C-alpha cells in the first residue's frame, strides 16, 4: 500500500512540475519558434530536453538528499542567500501568475464566449478552492494529472489532423538547417526556469519522499516530469509544422490558436480553448504552491497559515489582471529577473552538493556536477542579456 502511495506522489510531483511548465507562454513560444525554424526546431527541442534533465536531476536530488527546501539549502550555503532566492522566486512567480490568470481568461473566452476578465475571475476562484479543501495536496496532484492528460490527448488529436511531415522533422532534429541558441535558452527558461523546476522537488519534500534511500525514485520522477512536458512540446511542434507545411499562415496575434483552428476547424479552435485553459490553470496552481513553499520556512506565520498565503497569492494575481487588464510595466523587469533564477539556484545547489554539513556522506556524481556547471554558465549569460534588455522597457 505504501509503495502505491509513493508511486502516486512521484507521479503527482512529476505532473505538478510539467503542468507548471506548460503555460500560455509555453504554447506561444513553441508555435512561434516552429514558424521561424520549421523542422529544425526539433533540434532545439532535443538540446533543451537534455539541458532540462541536467538541471532538474541536480536540483531534485540535492533537495531530496538534504531533506530541505531550496531556500533553506541556500541559507546553509551563505546566510541570507535563501531570503534573496525566495524574493526572486515570489516576484517572478507573481508576475508569471498574472500571465497565467490572463491565459485562463482567454481559454474560457474561447470555450464559452464570456469575457476574459470574468473567465479569469472564475478560474481564480476554482484554483483557490483547491487549496481550501482538507486534502489539498492530493487534490492538487489529481487535478494536474487529469488536466495534463487532457492537454496531451487533445494536442495529439490536432497533431494528427495537421498531417505533419514527421520524417523531415525526425531528420532535421539531428541534422538541422540552422541552430538558434536564443530559442534553446528560451525553451530551457520556460521549462525549468524560475519557480518551475522546484515545484515537484518541494512537493516531494512536503509529502515525505526524501533521503538517500529515495534518490532512485526522485531521479525517475524528475526525468518523468521533463518527459511529460517534452511530449506536449513535441506534439504541439508537429501540429504547428503540419499547418505551416501546408502553406497556411498563422495569426500573429494568437499563433497557437490559429494552429488548432487551421488544423481542425472550429472544433480545433474550441480544443485550443480547453488546452489554453488547462495549461493556464495548472500553471496558476503550480506557481502559487511553489512560490509560497519558498517562504514557508522563513516565517513562522507563513508556515502556520501557508494555505491562506497561497489563497492570497492567487487572489492578488487575479485581481491585478481583472482590474488592470494586463501586467504593468514593472512586471517586465520582474520577468527578466526570472531568467536569473535558474543559474543562481542551480549554482547554489551544486555548491551545497559538496558540503557535508548539508548532504552528509552523499557523493554527488561528477558528471552531474560538470553538466550543472555548464548549464549555470550558459543560463547566467542569457539571463543577464534578458535583464539588460528588460530594464529599458520600464522607461519607454
C-alpha positions as CSV (number, residue, x, y, z in Angstrom):
1,X,0.0,0.0,0.0
2,X,2.8,2.4,0.9
3,X,4.6,1.7,-2.4
4,X,1.4,2.5,-4.3
5,X,1.1,5.8,-2.3
6,X,4.7,6.6,-3.1
7,X,4.2,6.0,-6.8
8,X,1.1,8.3,-6.7
9,X,3.2,11.0,-5.0
10,X,6.0,10.7,-7.5
11,X,3.6,10.9,-10.5
12,X,1.9,13.8,-8.8
13,X,5.2,15.7,-8.4
14,X,6.1,15.0,-12.0
15,X,2.8,16.3,-13.3
16,X,2.9,19.4,-11.0
17,X,6.2,20.4,-12.4
18,X,5.3,19.5,-16.0
19,X,2.0,21.4,-16.0
20,X,3.6,24.3,-14.2
21,X,5.9,24.5,-17.3
22,X,3.1,24.1,-19.8
23,X,1.5,27.5,-19.6
24,X,0.3,30.2,-22.1
25,X,3.9,31.2,-22.8
26,X,4.9,27.6,-23.5
27,X,2.2,27.3,-26.1
28,X,3.1,30.6,-27.8
29,X,6.9,30.1,-27.8
30,X,6.6,26.6,-29.3
31,X,4.4,27.8,-32.1
32,X,6.4,30.9,-32.9
33,X,9.7,29.1,-33.0
34,X,8.2,26.4,-35.2
35,X,7.1,29.1,-37.6
36,X,10.6,30.6,-37.8
37,X,12.8,27.4,-37.7
38,X,10.4,24.9,-39.3
39,X,11.5,21.3,-38.9
40,X,14.9,22.4,-37.5
41,X,13.1,23.4,-34.3
42,X,13.2,19.7,-33.5
43,X,16.9,20.1,-32.8
44,X,16.2,23.0,-30.4
45,X,13.7,20.8,-28.5
46,X,16.2,17.9,-28.3
47,X,19.0,20.1,-26.9
48,X,16.7,21.8,-24.5
49,X,15.4,18.5,-23.2
50,X,19.0,17.4,-22.4
51,X,19.7,20.6,-20.6
52,X,16.3,20.5,-18.7
53,X,17.1,16.9,-17.5
54,X,20.6,18.0,-16.3
55,X,19.2,21.0,-14.3
56,X,16.2,19.1,-12.9
57,X,18.1,16.0,-11.8
58,X,20.7,18.1,-10.0
59,X,18.2,20.2,-8.1
60,X,15.7,17.4,-7.2
61,X,18.5,15.0,-6.0
62,X,20.1,17.7,-3.8
63,X,16.7,18.8,-2.3
64,X,15.9,15.1,-1.6
65,X,19.2,14.1,0.0
66,X,19.5,17.3,2.1
67,X,15.8,16.9,3.1
68,X,15.4,20.7,2.9
69,X,13.7,23.1,0.6
70,X,15.8,25.2,-1.7
71,X,15.7,28.4,0.3
72,X,17.0,26.6,3.4
73,X,19.8,25.0,1.5
74,X,20.7,28.4,0.1
75,X,20.8,29.9,3.7
76,X,23.1,27.0,4.7
77,X,25.5,27.8,1.8
78,X,25.5,31.5,2.6
79,X,23.4,33.1,5.4
80,X,20.8,35.4,3.8
81,X,21.1,33.9,0.3
82,X,17.9,31.9,0.9
83,X,15.9,35.1,1.5
84,X,17.3,36.6,-1.7
85,X,16.4,33.4,-3.7
86,X,12.9,33.4,-2.1
87,X,12.3,37.0,-3.0
88,X,13.3,36.3,-6.7
89,X,11.0,33.3,-6.8
90,X,8.0,35.0,-5.3
91,X,8.3,38.1,-7.5
92,X,8.8,36.1,-10.6
93,X,6.1,33.7,-9.7
94,X,3.6,36.5,-9.1
95,X,4.4,38.2,-12.4
96,X,4.0,35.0,-14.3
97,X,0.9,34.0,-12.4
98,X,-0.8,37.2,-13.7
99,X,0.0,36.0,-17.2
100,X,-1.3,32.5,-16.3
101,X,-4.6,34.0,-15.0
102,X,-4.8,36.0,-18.2
103,X,-4.4,32.8,-20.2
104,X,-7.1,31.1,-18.2
105,X,-9.4,34.0,-19.1
106,X,-8.5,33.7,-22.8
107,X,-9.3,30.0,-22.6
108,X,-12.7,30.4,-21.1
109,X,-13.4,33.2,-23.6
110,X,-12.8,30.8,-26.5
111,X,-14.8,27.9,-24.9
112,X,-17.8,29.8,-23.6
113,X,-17.7,33.2,-25.2
114,X,-17.6,35.0,-21.8
115,X,-15.2,38.0,-21.2
116,X,-11.6,37.1,-20.4
117,X,-11.9,39.1,-17.1
118,X,-14.9,37.0,-16.0
119,X,-13.2,33.8,-17.1
120,X,-10.1,34.8,-15.2
121,X,-12.1,35.6,-12.1
122,X,-14.0,32.2,-12.1
123,X,-10.7,30.4,-12.8
124,X,-9.0,32.1,-9.9
125,X,-11.9,31.1,-7.6
126,X,-11.5,27.5,-8.8
127,X,-7.8,27.5,-8.1
128,X,-8.4,28.9,-4.6
129,X,-10.9,26.2,-3.9
130,X,-8.3,23.5,-4.5
131,X,-6.2,24.8,-1.6
132,X,-9.2,25.2,0.8
133,X,-10.0,21.5,0.9
134,X,-8.6,19.3,3.7
135,X,-6.6,17.1,1.3
136,X,-5.3,20.0,-0.8
137,X,-2.0,18.2,-1.8
138,X,-3.8,15.1,-3.0
139,X,-6.4,17.1,-4.9
140,X,-3.7,19.3,-6.5
141,X,-1.8,16.2,-7.7
142,X,-5.0,14.7,-9.2
143,X,-6.1,18.0,-10.7
144,X,-2.8,18.5,-12.5
145,X,-2.7,14.8,-13.7
146,X,-6.2,14.9,-15.2
147,X,-5.7,18.2,-17.0
148,X,-2.2,17.1,-18.1
149,X,-3.6,14.1,-19.8
150,X,-6.4,16.2,-21.3
151,X,-3.9,18.7,-22.8
152,X,-1.7,16.0,-24.3
153,X,-4.6,14.0,-25.7
154,X,-6.3,16.9,-27.4
155,X,-3.0,18.2,-28.8
156,X,-2.2,14.7,-30.1
157,X,-5.6,14.7,-32.0
158,X,-4.8,18.1,-33.5
159,X,-1.3,16.9,-34.5
160,X,-2.8,14.0,-36.5
161,X,-5.3,16.2,-38.2
162,X,-2.5,18.6,-39.2
163,X,-0.6,15.7,-41.0
164,X,2.9,16.9,-40.2
165,X,6.0,15.8,-42.2
166,X,7.2,13.5,-39.4
167,X,10.1,12.1,-41.5
168,X,11.5,15.5,-42.2
169,X,11.1,16.6,-38.6
170,X,13.0,13.5,-37.4
171,X,15.9,14.1,-39.8
172,X,16.2,17.8,-39.0
173,X,16.1,17.0,-35.3
174,X,19.6,15.6,-35.7
175,X,20.8,17.5,-38.8
176,X,19.2,21.0,-38.5
177,X,19.4,23.6,-41.3
178,X,20.2,26.2,-38.6
179,X,20.8,26.4,-34.9
180,X,19.1,29.1,-32.8
181,X,20.8,29.5,-29.4
182,X,18.3,32.0,-28.2
183,X,15.5,29.5,-28.9
184,X,17.3,26.9,-26.8
185,X,17.7,29.2,-23.9
186,X,14.1,30.4,-24.1
187,X,12.8,26.8,-24.0
188,X,15.1,25.9,-21.1
189,X,13.9,29.0,-19.2
190,X,10.3,28.2,-20.0
191,X,10.6,24.6,-18.8
192,X,12.9,24.7,-15.8
193,X,13.3,28.5,-15.2
194,X,12.1,30.4,-12.2
195,X,9.9,28.5,-9.7
196,X,9.1,25.7,-12.2
197,X,11.9,23.2,-11.5
198,X,11.3,23.4,-7.7
199,X,7.6,22.6,-8.0
200,X,8.0,18.8,-7.9
201,X,11.0,18.8,-5.7
202,X,9.3,20.8,-2.9
203,X,6.1,18.7,-3.4
204,X,8.1,15.5,-2.6
205,X,9.7,17.1,0.5
206,X,6.2,18.1,1.7
207,X,5.0,14.6,1.1
208,X,7.9,13.0,2.9
209,X,9.6,11.4,-0.1
210,X,13.2,12.3,0.8
211,X,16.6,11.0,1.9
212,X,19.3,8.9,0.2
213,X,17.1,5.9,0.0
214,X,14.5,7.8,-2.1
215,X,17.1,9.0,-4.7
216,X,16.3,6.4,-7.4
217,X,12.6,7.3,-7.2
218,X,13.3,11.0,-7.1
219,X,15.6,10.8,-10.1
220,X,13.0,8.8,-12.0
221,X,10.2,11.3,-11.1
222,X,12.4,14.3,-12.1
223,X,13.1,12.8,-15.6
224,X,9.4,11.8,-16.0
225,X,8.4,15.4,-15.3
226,X,10.7,16.7,-18.2
227,X,9.3,13.8,-20.3
228,X,5.7,14.9,-19.8
229,X,6.4,18.5,-20.7
230,X,8.5,17.4,-23.7
231,X,5.8,15.2,-25.1
232,X,3.4,18.1,-25.1
233,X,6.1,20.3,-26.7
234,X,6.7,17.7,-29.5
235,X,3.0,17.2,-30.2
236,X,2.5,21.0,-30.5
237,X,5.6,21.4,-32.6
238,X,4.4,18.7,-35.1
239,X,0.9,20.2,-35.2
240,X,2.3,23.6,-36.0
241,X,4.7,22.2,-38.5
242,X,1.9,20.3,-40.3
243,X,-0.2,23.5,-40.6
244,X,2.8,25.6,-41.8
245,X,4.0,22.9,-44.3
246,X,0.6,23.2,-46.0
247,X,1.4,26.8,-46.7
248,X,-1.2,28.2,-44.2
249,X,-0.4,31.5,-42.4
250,X,-0.6,31.7,-38.7
251,X,-2.4,34.6,-37.0
252,X,0.4,36.7,-35.4
253,X,-1.9,38.0,-32.7
254,X,-2.5,34.4,-31.4
255,X,-0.3,31.8,-33.2
256,X,-1.2,28.7,-31.1
257,X,-5.0,29.3,-31.6
258,X,-4.6,29.5,-35.3
259,X,-2.6,26.2,-35.4
260,X,-5.6,24.4,-33.7
261,X,-8.2,26.2,-35.9
262,X,-6.4,25.7,-39.2
263,X,-5.7,22.0,-38.4
264,X,-9.2,21.1,-37.1
265,X,-11.6,24.0,-37.9
266,X,-14.0,25.3,-35.3
267,X,-13.7,22.2,-33.3
268,X,-9.9,22.8,-33.2
269,X,-10.5,26.3,-32.0
270,X,-12.6,25.1,-29.1
271,X,-10.0,22.4,-28.4
272,X,-7.4,25.3,-28.2
273,X,-9.6,27.0,-25.6
274,X,-9.6,23.8,-23.5
275,X,-5.9,23.3,-23.8
276,X,-5.1,27.0,-23.1
277,X,-7.4,27.0,-20.0
278,X,-5.9,23.7,-18.7
279,X,-2.3,24.9,-19.4
280,X,-3.1,28.2,-17.6
281,X,-5.0,27.0,-14.6
282,X,-2.5,24.2,-13.8
283,X,0.3,26.8,-14.0
284,X,-1.6,29.1,-11.6
285,X,-1.8,26.2,-9.1
286,X,1.9,25.3,-9.6
287,X,3.1,28.9,-9.3
288,X,1.2,29.6,-6.2
289,X,2.1,26.4,-4.4
290,X,5.8,26.6,-5.3
291,X,6.2,30.4,-4.7
292,X,4.7,30.1,-1.2
293,X,6.8,27.0,-0.4
294,X,9.8,29.3,-0.8
295,X,8.8,31.5,2.2
296,X,7.1,28.9,4.4
297,X,10.3,28.0,6.4
298,X,11.4,31.6,6.5
299,X,8.5,32.8,8.7
300,X,6.6,31.0,11.5
301,X,3.4,32.8,10.5
302,X,3.6,31.9,6.8
303,X,4.2,28.2,7.8
304,X,1.2,28.3,10.1
305,X,-1.1,29.9,7.6
306,X,0.5,28.8,4.3
307,X,-2.8,27.7,2.8
308,X,-4.2,31.2,3.2
309,X,-1.0,32.8,1.9
310,X,-1.4,30.6,-1.3
311,X,-5.0,31.8,-1.5
312,X,-3.9,35.4,-1.2
313,X,-1.2,34.8,-3.9
314,X,-3.8,33.6,-6.4
315,X,-6.3,36.3,-5.4
316,X,-3.7,39.1,-5.9
317,X,-2.8,37.7,-9.3
318,X,-6.5,37.5,-10.3
319,X,-7.3,41.0,-9.1
320,X,-4.4,42.6,-10.9
321,X,-5.4,41.1,-14.2
322,X,-9.2,41.8,-13.7
323,X,-8.6,45.4,-12.7
324,X,-5.7,46.4,-14.9
325,X,-6.3,44.0,-17.8
326,X,-2.6,43.4,-18.4
327,X,0.5,43.4,-16.1
328,X,2.0,46.8,-15.5
329,X,5.5,47.7,-16.9
330,X,7.3,46.8,-13.7
331,X,6.4,43.2,-14.5
332,X,8.8,43.4,-17.5
333,X,11.7,43.8,-15.0
334,X,10.4,41.1,-12.7
335,X,10.0,38.7,-15.7
336,X,13.6,39.4,-16.7
337,X,14.7,38.6,-13.1
338,X,13.1,35.2,-13.6
339,X,15.8,34.4,-16.2
340,X,18.4,34.7,-13.5
341,X,16.8,32.4,-11.0
342,X,17.9,29.1,-12.6
343,X,21.6,29.8,-12.7
344,X,21.6,31.3,-9.2
345,X,19.5,28.4,-7.7
346,X,21.4,25.6,-9.6
347,X,24.7,27.2,-8.7
348,X,23.8,27.2,-5.0
349,X,22.6,23.6,-5.3
350,X,25.9,22.5,-6.8
351,X,27.9,24.1,-4.0
352,X,25.6,22.5,-1.5
353,X,26.0,19.1,-3.1
354,X,29.7,19.1,-2.0
355,X,29.1,20.4,1.6
356,X,28.9,17.5,4.1
357,X,27.0,19.7,6.7
358,X,24.2,19.8,4.1
359,X,24.3,16.4,2.4
360,X,26.1,14.3,4.9
361,X,28.1,11.4,3.3
362,X,26.3,11.7,0.0
363,X,28.6,11.8,-3.0
364,X,27.1,13.8,-5.9
365,X,28.0,12.3,-9.3
366,X,30.9,14.1,-11.0
367,X,29.2,14.1,-14.4
368,X,26.1,15.8,-12.9
369,X,28.2,18.5,-11.3
370,X,30.0,19.2,-14.6
371,X,26.7,19.2,-16.5
372,X,25.2,21.5,-14.0
373,X,28.1,24.0,-14.1
374,X,27.8,24.2,-17.9
375,X,24.1,25.0,-17.6
376,X,24.8,27.7,-14.9
377,X,27.3,29.5,-17.1
378,X,25.0,29.4,-20.2
379,X,21.9,30.4,-18.4
380,X,23.6,33.2,-16.4
381,X,24.8,34.7,-19.7
382,X,21.4,34.7,-21.3
383,X,19.6,35.7,-18.0
384,X,21.9,38.8,-17.9
385,X,21.1,39.6,-21.5
386,X,17.4,39.3,-20.8
387,X,17.6,41.5,-17.7
388,X,19.6,44.2,-19.5
389,X,17.1,44.3,-22.3
390,X,14.2,44.3,-19.8
391,X,15.2,47.4,-17.9
392,X,14.9,49.9,-20.9
393,X,11.3,48.7,-21.3
394,X,10.4,50.3,-17.9
395,X,11.3,53.8,-19.2
396,X,9.7,53.7,-22.6
